[in-house]
Amino acid sequence: MVTSVNQGASEFAAGSVSKLLFRFSVPSIVSMLVNSIYNIVDQIFIGQGVGYYGNAATNVAFPLVTICLALSLWVGNGAAASFSLRLGAGQRREAEEIVGNASLLSIITGLLVLVLGSVYLEPLLRLFGATAEVMPYAKTYAGICLFGMPFVILSLCHENVIRADGSPRYAMLATLTGAVINTILDPLFIFVFGWGVAGAAYATIIGQAATAALFVIYLPRFKLISYRIANWRLRAKSCKAIYTSGISSFLTQVSFVFLQIVMNNTLTRYGALSPYGEVIPLACMGIVMKVNQIMIAFVIGISVGAQPIIGYNYGAGKLGRVLEAYRLAVLAATGIMFVGFLAFEFFPLQIINVFGQENQYYTSFAVKCFRIFLMMMPLAGFQILSSNFFQMIGKPLRGAALSLSRQILLLIPLILLFARLFGLEGVLYAGPAADVLAAAVTAVFTFRELRQIWRRREVSA
């Protein structure tokens, strides 16, 4: 064990930053893409088998998934960041306690989500924008998916820590296994068995359970620490470290829930006053947001891949490597988002047709959603990664403030304002306006922090 710990430490402290970033980011990107594809695959098969009422239902149910993701990342990213910082500082025992506490917290959280979500399902779906026509589909889909939430939270918590333990490939393969199972079962359950949205939900939770089982199998195989059940005893210090370090990720996802609530209800309200009606804007924006999540998955994957490198070297005082890893990560994230921008601007019709071909109003509004709402998406790569950078270096509250700036402080007020001024299309133009303003605010705080790190590096050199 001592040898493996020393090898892992040597790798983070002295290995090529670009090679490390590539090695850790690629599996992380694949894992994040797989998590996004769970919902995309359901959306595609539901769109083909049920129609846009089914797509609207998955959009309405998506905030429940986002809440689950928020809680997962709160524990998982918080544990991974604390784990890396403590290993970098040579505090192995504390790192072991962090992982053990994270395991127990993930189980408790998953069960709470299942119970509370089941009790308050219908009021939540109404809050998320379900219309009378969409409610039966949404209730069926979300009600079944809730039983997979404990598996999701358990998986995402351990996925992040396992990456930080130096096993990003295992984390990727575990997540990929569940996605493959889901993709195989979706058409079988929807088209062959004729189960509709219920079939998509059953396929999803079976895949999620398989992924969770693979992560549990890894626990005795940790490389940089010894995993002990004795560390499941909750300790205030470890729980505080986990929740404090993960607050940025949690607030980012929670702010997205508030955004979805405001956007869905605004779309149905102003859609009813337009030729598109209530359901078409709801269905189209749901597709656009989920497709955009694929591009964001790339950025988050790069961020997750950079986290153990930046966290370890920041804890060890190797600030030059911190700056290099951040620079490379931002360049990669921005480049990927620019590729997505080109695809969404020039090929929106081809993308929307994958989710089913409907009437002319549906197609017209979907194309507008892609071209207008995602107009400034290249800026999101810099904004998301820089917000997470503060979490990586142990300053989660500042990262949380930047994460909230786009969704809560900018986008939601702009949606409400622009909708009142310009109607349904105003909702779409609020997206690029918020992207520009959020990137500007993030740049001010990030460059100030980078300047301070650079000066500390010069002094210590």
LOLOKOL-920433 format. One record per residue (C-alpha): residue number from 1; residue in three letters; x, y, z. Coordinates in nm, 3 decimals, m for minus. Layout:
<pts>
PT  seq  type        x        y        z
PT  NUM   Ala        X        Y        Z
...
</pts>
This chain:
<pts>
PT  seq  type        x        y        z
PT    1   Met    0.000    0.000    0.000
PT    2   Val    0.282    0.242    0.081
PT    3   Thr    0.436    0.179   m0.260
PT    4   Ser    0.109    0.250   m0.443
PT    5   Val    0.053    0.566   m0.242
PT    6   Asn    0.403    0.691   m0.326
PT    7   Gln    0.353    0.608   m0.693
PT    8   Gly    0.021    0.793   m0.702
PT    9   Ala    0.171    1.094   m0.525
PT   10   Ser    0.470    1.099   m0.762
PT   11   Glu    0.239    1.089   m1.062
PT   12   Phe    0.031    1.388   m0.952
PT   13   Ala    0.334    1.586   m0.838
PT   14   Ala    0.579    1.526   m1.123
PT   15   Gly    0.405    1.369   m1.423
PT   16   Ser    0.334    1.565   m1.742
PT   17   Val    0.035    1.790   m1.671
PT   18   Ser   m0.100    1.762   m2.025
PT   19   Lys   m0.076    1.381   m2.022
PT   20   Leu   m0.234    1.362   m1.676
PT   21   Leu   m0.517    1.592   m1.783
PT   22   Phe   m0.579    1.381   m2.092
PT   23   Arg   m0.563    1.054   m1.896
PT   24   Phe   m0.806    1.170   m1.628
PT   25   Ser   m1.034    1.386   m1.844
PT   26   Val   m1.114    1.139   m2.122
PT   27   Pro   m1.265    0.872   m1.892
PT   28   Ser   m1.438    1.149   m1.694
PT   29   Ile   m1.585    1.293   m2.013
PT   30   Val   m1.708    0.949   m2.118
PT   31   Ser   m1.865    0.896   m1.776
PT   32   Met   m2.036    1.237   m1.783
PT   33   Leu   m2.156    1.175   m2.139
PT   34   Val   m2.298    0.841   m2.034
PT   35   Asn   m2.488    1.008   m1.749
PT   36   Ser   m2.629    1.258   m1.999
PT   37   Ile   m2.707    0.986   m2.251
PT   38   Tyr   m2.932    0.807   m2.000
PT   39   Asn   m3.181    1.091   m2.045
PT   40   Ile   m3.106    1.148   m2.414
PT   41   Val   m3.165    0.783   m2.502
PT   42   Asp   m3.497    0.786   m2.317
PT   43   Gln   m3.591    1.109   m2.495
PT   44   Ile   m3.509    0.966   m2.840
PT   45   Phe   m3.701    0.640   m2.797
PT   46   Ile   m3.993    0.810   m2.621
PT   47   Gly   m4.009    1.071   m2.899
PT   48   Gln   m4.018    0.798   m3.163
PT   49   Gly   m4.257    0.571   m2.973
PT   50   Val   m4.486    0.810   m2.782
PT   51   Gly   m4.452    1.152   m2.949
PT   52   Tyr   m4.388    1.502   m2.819
PT   53   Tyr   m4.622    1.455   m2.522
PT   54   Gly   m4.374    1.195   m2.401
PT   55   Asn   m4.084    1.435   m2.466
PT   56   Ala   m4.263    1.705   m2.270
PT   57   Ala   m4.312    1.458   m1.984
PT   58   Thr   m3.940    1.379   m1.963
PT   59   Asn   m3.868    1.753   m1.962
PT   60   Val   m4.108    1.804   m1.672
PT   61   Ala   m3.953    1.510   m1.484
PT   62   Phe   m3.597    1.624   m1.549
PT   63   Pro   m3.578    1.860   m1.247
PT   64   Leu   m3.614    1.552   m1.024
PT   65   Val   m3.310    1.403   m1.195
PT   66   Thr   m3.128    1.735   m1.150
PT   67   Ile   m3.209    1.744   m0.777
PT   68   Cys   m3.069    1.392   m0.747
PT   69   Leu   m2.759    1.496   m0.940
PT   70   Ala   m2.717    1.801   m0.716
PT   71   Leu   m2.721    1.590   m0.401
PT   72   Ser   m2.487    1.334   m0.559
PT   73   Leu   m2.232    1.595   m0.663
PT   74   Trp   m2.256    1.768   m0.327
PT   75   Val   m2.130    1.452   m0.158
PT   76   Gly   m1.922    1.310   m0.446
PT   77   Asn   m1.739    1.621   m0.564
PT   78   Gly   m1.700    1.741   m0.207
PT   79   Ala   m1.547    1.409   m0.103
PT   80   Ala   m1.320    1.395   m0.409
PT   81   Ala   m1.192    1.752   m0.358
PT   82   Ser   m1.132    1.695    0.016
PT   83   Phe   m0.970    1.357   m0.057
PT   84   Ser   m0.722    1.507   m0.308
PT   85   Leu   m0.633    1.805   m0.090
PT   86   Arg   m0.564    1.580    0.210
PT   87   Leu   m0.355    1.335    0.011
PT   88   Gly   m0.155    1.626   m0.128
PT   89   Ala   m0.095    1.746    0.229
PT   90   Gly    0.005    1.395    0.342
PT   91   Gln   m0.306    1.343    0.560
PT   92   Arg   m0.389    0.984    0.463
PT   93   Arg   m0.598    0.895    0.767
PT   94   Glu   m0.821    1.199    0.717
PT   95   Ala   m0.858    1.105    0.349
PT   96   Glu   m0.979    0.757    0.449
PT   97   Glu   m1.238    0.905    0.685
PT   98   Ile   m1.361    1.134    0.408
PT   99   Val   m1.429    0.839    0.176
PT  100   Gly   m1.600    0.628    0.444
PT  101   Asn   m1.825    0.914    0.551
PT  102   Ala   m1.911    0.986    0.187
PT  103   Ser   m2.025    0.624    0.138
PT  104   Leu   m2.269    0.639    0.429
PT  105   Leu   m2.393    0.986    0.332
PT  106   Ser   m2.469    0.867   m0.021
PT  107   Ile   m2.684    0.579    0.110
PT  108   Ile   m2.878    0.802    0.350
PT  109   Thr   m2.932    1.067    0.083
PT  110   Gly   m3.055    0.816   m0.175
PT  111   Leu   m3.317    0.672    0.057
PT  112   Leu   m3.439    1.019    0.156
PT  113   Val   m3.481    1.118   m0.210
PT  114   Leu   m3.682    0.802   m0.281
PT  115   Val   m3.918    0.849    0.014
PT  116   Leu   m3.975    1.224   m0.015
PT  117   Gly   m3.995    1.217   m0.394
PT  118   Ser   m4.260    0.943   m0.388
PT  119   Val   m4.471    1.124   m0.127
PT  120   Tyr   m4.465    1.462   m0.302
PT  121   Leu   m4.442    1.348   m0.665
PT  122   Glu   m4.756    1.506   m0.810
PT  123   Pro   m4.714    1.851   m0.645
PT  124   Leu   m4.350    1.854   m0.760
PT  125   Leu   m4.444    1.774   m1.119
PT  126   Arg   m4.703    2.053   m1.114
PT  127   Leu   m4.437    2.288   m0.984
PT  128   Phe   m4.203    2.176   m1.263
PT  129   Gly   m4.459    2.283   m1.526
PT  130   Ala   m4.668    1.974   m1.602
PT  131   Thr   m4.990    2.055   m1.785
PT  132   Ala   m5.303    1.843   m1.754
PT  133   Glu   m5.221    1.662   m2.080
PT  134   Val   m4.860    1.592   m1.984
PT  135   Met   m4.917    1.493   m1.618
PT  136   Pro   m5.008    1.123   m1.672
PT  137   Tyr   m4.694    1.062   m1.876
PT  138   Ala   m4.473    1.257   m1.635
PT  139   Lys   m4.614    1.085   m1.327
PT  140   Thr   m4.556    0.739   m1.474
PT  141   Tyr   m4.201    0.815   m1.589
PT  142   Ala   m4.084    1.003   m1.277
PT  143   Gly   m4.258    0.768   m1.033
PT  144   Ile   m4.061    0.470   m1.165
PT  145   Cys   m3.733    0.661   m1.205
PT  146   Leu   m3.742    0.757   m0.836
PT  147   Phe   m3.659    0.395   m0.746
PT  148   Gly   m3.332    0.434   m0.935
PT  149   Met   m3.227    0.748   m0.749
PT  150   Pro   m3.052    0.565   m0.460
PT  151   Phe   m2.842    0.381   m0.720
PT  152   Val   m2.761    0.708   m0.897
PT  153   Ile   m2.651    0.885   m0.580
PT  154   Leu   m2.442    0.588   m0.465
PT  155   Ser   m2.278    0.567   m0.809
PT  156   Leu   m2.202    0.936   m0.862
PT  157   Cys   m2.060    0.974   m0.512
PT  158   His   m1.812    0.687   m0.554
PT  159   Glu   m1.743    0.763   m0.919
PT  160   Asn   m1.578    1.094   m0.831
PT  161   Val   m1.375    0.951   m0.542
PT  162   Ile   m1.261    0.653   m0.749
PT  163   Arg   m1.133    0.892   m1.017
PT  164   Ala   m0.941    1.085   m0.750
PT  165   Asp   m0.798    0.748   m0.635
PT  166   Gly   m0.631    0.720   m0.977
PT  167   Ser   m0.881    0.484   m1.146
PT  168   Pro   m1.068    0.699   m1.400
PT  169   Arg   m1.089    0.410   m1.648
PT  170   Tyr   m1.273    0.185   m1.401
PT  171   Ala   m1.517    0.468   m1.323
PT  172   Met   m1.578    0.514   m1.695
PT  173   Leu   m1.636    0.144   m1.762
PT  174   Ala   m1.875    0.109   m1.469
PT  175   Thr   m2.085    0.400   m1.592
PT  176   Leu   m2.067    0.282   m1.952
PT  177   Thr   m2.198   m0.062   m1.855
PT  178   Gly   m2.518    0.085   m1.716
PT  179   Ala   m2.569    0.301   m2.025
PT  180   Val   m2.529    0.006   m2.260
PT  181   Ile   m2.785   m0.192   m2.061
PT  182   Asn   m3.025    0.104   m2.071
PT  183   Thr   m2.980    0.151   m2.448
PT  184   Ile   m3.048   m0.218   m2.517
PT  185   Leu   m3.355   m0.236   m2.292
PT  186   Asp   m3.515    0.094   m2.403
PT  187   Pro   m3.636   m0.021   m2.750
PT  188   Leu   m3.721   m0.367   m2.612
PT  189   Phe   m3.944   m0.230   m2.336
PT  190   Ile   m4.096    0.057   m2.539
PT  191   Phe   m4.155   m0.101   m2.881
PT  192   Val   m4.156   m0.479   m2.826
PT  193   Phe   m4.332   m0.492   m2.488
PT  194   Gly   m4.533   m0.174   m2.558
PT  195   Trp   m4.469   m0.021   m2.216
PT  196   Gly   m4.423    0.339   m2.341
PT  197   Val   m4.267    0.588   m2.097
PT  198   Ala   m4.281    0.323   m1.821
PT  199   Gly   m4.056    0.100   m2.030
PT  200   Ala   m3.799    0.378   m2.066
PT  201   Ala   m3.802    0.431   m1.689
PT  202   Tyr   m3.758    0.059   m1.612
PT  203   Ala   m3.466    0.038   m1.856
PT  204   Thr   m3.305    0.336   m1.685
PT  205   Ile   m3.318    0.202   m1.330
PT  206   Ile   m3.189   m0.143   m1.432
PT  207   Gly   m2.886    0.022   m1.592
PT  208   Gln   m2.834    0.243   m1.288
PT  209   Ala   m2.844   m0.057   m1.054
PT  210   Ala   m2.577   m0.235   m1.259
PT  211   Thr   m2.347    0.068   m1.242
PT  212   Ala   m2.394    0.101   m0.865
PT  213   Ala   m2.303   m0.266   m0.817
PT  214   Leu   m1.974   m0.218   m1.005
PT  215   Phe   m1.879    0.080   m0.790
PT  216   Val   m1.947   m0.118   m0.472
PT  217   Ile   m1.719   m0.395   m0.603
PT  218   Tyr   m1.433   m0.142   m0.629
PT  219   Leu   m1.442   m0.032   m0.265
PT  220   Pro   m1.199   m0.295   m0.125
PT  221   Arg   m0.962   m0.218   m0.415
PT  222   Phe   m0.874    0.147   m0.335
PT  223   Lys   m0.511    0.217   m0.432
PT  224   Leu   m0.415    0.532   m0.240
PT  225   Ile   m0.592    0.449    0.088
PT  226   Ser   m0.733    0.152    0.279
PT  227   Tyr   m1.114    0.143    0.260
PT  228   Arg   m1.258    0.046    0.599
PT  229   Ile   m1.619    0.004    0.707
PT  230   Ala   m1.509    0.152    1.041
PT  231   Asn   m1.485    0.488    0.863
PT  232   Trp   m1.861    0.479    0.799
PT  233   Arg   m1.901    0.636    1.142
PT  234   Leu   m2.008    0.992    1.066
PT  235   Arg   m1.764    1.251    1.195
PT  236   Ala   m1.854    1.619    1.210
PT  237   Lys   m1.516    1.728    1.075
PT  238   Ser   m1.533    1.497    0.771
PT  239   Cys   m1.897    1.579    0.694
PT  240   Lys   m1.820    1.951    0.716
PT  241   Ala   m1.525    1.910    0.478
PT  242   Ile   m1.739    1.714    0.229
PT  243   Tyr   m2.037    1.949    0.228
PT  244   Thr   m1.824    2.264    0.231
PT  245   Ser   m1.606    2.147   m0.058
PT  246   Gly   m1.905    2.026   m0.261
PT  247   Ile   m2.131    2.327   m0.209
PT  248   Ser   m2.036    2.483   m0.544
PT  249   Ser   m2.141    2.173   m0.741
PT  250   Phe   m2.461    2.142   m0.537
PT  251   Leu   m2.567    2.503   m0.584
PT  252   Thr   m2.489    2.487   m0.955
PT  253   Gln   m2.732    2.199   m0.999
PT  254   Val   m2.995    2.339   m0.762
PT  255   Ser   m2.990    2.669   m0.948
PT  256   Phe   m3.059    2.466   m1.263
PT  257   Val   m3.371    2.324   m1.094
PT  258   Phe   m3.500    2.676   m1.023
PT  259   Leu   m3.417    2.768   m1.382
PT  260   Gln   m3.615    2.471   m1.514
PT  261   Ile   m3.915    2.561   m1.298
PT  262   Val   m3.917    2.924   m1.415
PT  263   Met   m3.846    2.834   m1.777
PT  264   Asn   m4.105    2.555   m1.804
PT  265   Asn   m4.379    2.766   m1.650
PT  266   Thr   m4.285    3.070   m1.859
PT  267   Leu   m4.282    2.862   m2.178
PT  268   Thr   m4.627    2.717   m2.113
PT  269   Arg   m4.769    3.058   m2.014
PT  270   Tyr   m4.641    3.250   m2.317
PT  271   Gly   m4.665    2.948   m2.545
PT  272   Ala   m5.042    2.945   m2.484
PT  273   Leu   m5.053    3.300   m2.625
PT  274   Ser   m4.861    3.201   m2.938
PT  275   Pro   m4.936    2.978   m3.240
PT  276   Tyr   m4.718    2.705   m3.083
PT  277   Gly   m4.947    2.631   m2.786
PT  278   Glu   m4.842    2.509   m2.439
PT  279   Val   m4.683    2.174   m2.513
PT  280   Ile   m4.458    2.241   m2.816
PT  281   Pro   m4.230    2.500   m2.644
PT  282   Leu   m4.207    2.272   m2.340
PT  283   Ala   m4.108    1.970   m2.552
PT  284   Cys   m3.864    2.161   m2.774
PT  285   Met   m3.680    2.336   m2.493
PT  286   Gly   m3.652    2.005   m2.310
PT  287   Ile   m3.472    1.855   m2.608
PT  288   Val   m3.246    2.158   m2.651
PT  289   Met   m3.148    2.162   m2.283
PT  290   Lys   m3.070    1.790   m2.281
PT  291   Val   m2.869    1.804   m2.603
PT  292   Asn   m2.680    2.100   m2.459
PT  293   Gln   m2.613    1.887   m2.152
PT  294   Ile   m2.399    1.667   m2.378
PT  295   Met   m2.167    1.960   m2.447
PT  296   Ile   m2.170    2.062   m2.082
PT  297   Ala   m2.082    1.701   m1.997
PT  298   Phe   m1.757    1.749   m2.191
PT  299   Val   m1.676    2.059   m1.985
PT  300   Ile   m1.765    1.898   m1.653
PT  301   Gly   m1.565    1.589   m1.755
PT  302   Ile   m1.259    1.807   m1.816
PT  303   Ser   m1.322    1.981   m1.484
PT  304   Val   m1.353    1.650   m1.300
PT  305   Gly   m1.037    1.524   m1.472
PT  306   Ala   m0.846    1.837   m1.368
PT  307   Gln   m0.972    1.823   m1.008
PT  308   Pro   m0.729    1.564   m0.862
PT  309   Ile   m0.435    1.723   m1.049
PT  310   Ile   m0.512    2.078   m0.937
PT  311   Gly   m0.628    1.976   m0.589
PT  312   Tyr   m0.324    1.761   m0.513
PT  313   Asn   m0.071    2.016   m0.644
PT  314   Tyr   m0.242    2.308   m0.471
PT  315   Gly   m0.232    2.113   m0.143
PT  316   Ala    0.136    2.029   m0.206
PT  317   Gly    0.226    2.392   m0.292
PT  318   Lys    0.320    2.318   m0.655
PT  319   Leu    0.147    2.627   m0.794
PT  320   Gly    0.309    2.627   m1.137
PT  321   Arg    0.144    2.293   m1.211
PT  322   Val   m0.188    2.432   m1.085
PT  323   Leu   m0.169    2.722   m1.332
PT  324   Glu   m0.069    2.495   m1.620
PT  325   Ala   m0.351    2.248   m1.554
PT  326   Tyr   m0.608    2.530   m1.535
PT  327   Arg   m0.486    2.687   m1.861
PT  328   Leu   m0.500    2.359   m2.053
PT  329   Ala   m0.842    2.272   m1.910
PT  330   Val   m0.993    2.609   m2.007
PT  331   Leu   m0.856    2.586   m2.362
PT  332   Ala   m0.999    2.235   m2.404
PT  333   Ala   m1.339    2.329   m2.259
PT  334   Thr   m1.374    2.641   m2.474
PT  335   Gly   m1.273    2.456   m2.791
PT  336   Ile   m1.526    2.180   m2.735
PT  337   Met   m1.808    2.426   m2.669
PT  338   Phe   m1.721    2.608   m2.992
PT  339   Val   m1.760    2.283   m3.186
PT  340   Gly   m2.102    2.237   m3.023
PT  341   Phe   m2.196    2.594   m3.117
PT  342   Leu   m2.119    2.522   m3.485
PT  343   Ala   m2.328    2.203   m3.478
PT  344   Phe   m2.628    2.371   m3.315
PT  345   Glu   m2.617    2.676   m3.543
PT  346   Phe   m2.577    2.490   m3.874
PT  347   Phe   m2.749    2.153   m3.817
PT  348   Pro   m3.040    2.209   m3.575
PT  349   Leu   m3.299    2.043   m3.802
PT  350   Gln   m3.098    1.724   m3.833
PT  351   Ile   m3.055    1.710   m3.454
PT  352   Ile   m3.422    1.770   m3.375
PT  353   Asn   m3.536    1.503   m3.624
PT  354   Val   m3.353    1.237   m3.420
PT  355   Phe   m3.617    1.290   m3.148
PT  356   Gly   m3.910    1.238   m3.385
PT  357   Gln   m4.063    1.435   m3.670
PT  358   Glu   m4.371    1.634   m3.579
PT  359   Asn   m4.566    1.924   m3.732
PT  360   Gln   m4.423    2.244   m3.881
PT  361   Tyr   m4.475    2.451   m3.564
PT  362   Tyr   m4.276    2.200   m3.360
PT  363   Thr   m3.985    2.197   m3.605
PT  364   Ser   m3.981    2.575   m3.644
PT  365   Phe   m3.967    2.646   m3.271
PT  366   Ala   m3.707    2.376   m3.209
PT  367   Val   m3.471    2.529   m3.466
PT  368   Lys   m3.516    2.873   m3.304
PT  369   Cys   m3.436    2.726   m2.965
PT  370   Phe   m3.106    2.584   m3.084
PT  371   Arg   m2.993    2.888   m3.281
PT  372   Ile   m3.098    3.161   m3.037
PT  373   Phe   m3.080    3.014   m2.686
PT  374   Leu   m2.735    2.858   m2.743
PT  375   Met   m2.592    3.147   m2.944
PT  376   Met   m2.314    3.230   m2.695
PT  377   Met   m2.245    2.881   m2.562
PT  378   Pro   m1.863    2.891   m2.622
PT  379   Leu   m1.842    3.126   m2.322
PT  380   Ala   m1.999    2.859   m2.099
PT  381   Gly   m1.684    2.644   m2.115
PT  382   Phe   m1.475    2.911   m1.947
PT  383   Gln   m1.751    3.004   m1.700
PT  384   Ile   m1.825    2.650   m1.577
PT  385   Leu   m1.465    2.538   m1.550
PT  386   Ser   m1.354    2.856   m1.372
PT  387   Ser   m1.636    2.826   m1.121
PT  388   Asn   m1.528    2.470   m1.043
PT  389   Phe   m1.163    2.580   m1.019
PT  390   Phe   m1.236    2.755   m0.690
PT  391   Gln   m1.380    2.431   m0.553
PT  392   Met   m1.064    2.246   m0.658
PT  393   Ile   m0.839    2.482   m0.461
PT  394   Gly   m1.050    2.473   m0.144
PT  395   Lys   m1.249    2.796   m0.196
PT  396   Pro   m1.595    2.650   m0.260
PT  397   Leu   m1.804    2.950   m0.154
PT  398   Arg   m1.647    3.171   m0.418
PT  399   Gly   m1.703    2.899   m0.675
PT  400   Ala   m2.064    2.866   m0.561
PT  401   Ala   m2.121    3.240   m0.605
PT  402   Leu   m1.992    3.224   m0.962
PT  403   Ser   m2.197    2.912   m1.035
PT  404   Leu   m2.510    3.089   m0.917
PT  405   Ser   m2.439    3.406   m1.113
PT  406   Arg   m2.560    3.274   m1.448
PT  407   Gln   m2.866    3.073   m1.343
PT  408   Ile   m3.010    3.263   m1.046
PT  409   Leu   m2.877    3.619   m1.064
PT  410   Leu   m2.884    3.659   m1.442
PT  411   Leu   m3.075    3.403   m1.649
PT  412   Ile   m3.392    3.371   m1.441
PT  413   Pro   m3.450    3.750   m1.412
PT  414   Leu   m3.371    3.792   m1.783
PT  415   Ile   m3.621    3.517   m1.879
PT  416   Leu   m3.897    3.689   m1.683
PT  417   Leu   m3.804    4.035   m1.814
PT  418   Phe   m3.754    3.941   m2.179
PT  419   Ala   m4.071    3.727   m2.184
PT  420   Arg   m4.272    4.024   m2.062
PT  421   Leu   m4.112    4.255   m2.318
PT  422   Phe   m4.083    4.027   m2.621
PT  423   Gly   m4.314    3.731   m2.555
PT  424   Leu   m4.215    3.368   m2.614
PT  425   Glu   m3.901    3.446   m2.816
PT  426   Gly   m3.777    3.666   m2.532
PT  427   Val   m3.718    3.348   m2.330
PT  428   Leu   m3.476    3.234   m2.599
PT  429   Tyr   m3.276    3.558   m2.613
PT  430   Ala   m3.231    3.554   m2.236
PT  431   Gly   m2.985    3.263   m2.279
PT  432   Pro   m2.707    3.438   m2.475
PT  433   Ala   m2.749    3.759   m2.273
PT  434   Ala   m2.691    3.566   m1.949
PT  435   Asp   m2.391    3.382   m2.098
PT  436   Val   m2.213    3.707   m2.184
PT  437   Leu   m2.275    3.870   m1.846
PT  438   Ala   m2.185    3.558   m1.645
PT  439   Ala   m1.858    3.511   m1.836
PT  440   Ala   m1.763    3.874   m1.767
PT  441   Val   m1.827    3.840   m1.392
PT  442   Thr   m1.637    3.509   m1.377
PT  443   Ala   m1.339    3.658   m1.562
PT  444   Val   m1.298    3.934   m1.303
PT  445   Phe   m1.285    3.697   m1.004
PT  446   Thr   m1.085    3.422   m1.175
PT  447   Phe   m0.809    3.644   m1.312
PT  448   Arg   m0.771    3.806   m0.970
PT  449   Glu   m0.724    3.461   m0.811
PT  450   Leu   m0.482    3.348   m1.082
PT  451   Arg   m0.277    3.663   m1.030
PT  452   Gln   m0.249    3.586   m0.657
PT  453   Ile   m0.141    3.227   m0.728
PT  454   Trp    0.117    3.352   m0.977
PT  455   Arg    0.264    3.593   m0.720
PT  456   Arg    0.282    3.320   m0.453
PT  457   Arg    0.458    3.098   m0.704
PT  458   Glu    0.714    3.369   m0.781
PT  459   Val    0.783    3.425   m0.410
PT  460   Ser    0.830    3.055   m0.338
PT  461   Ala    1.043    2.991   m0.649
</pts>
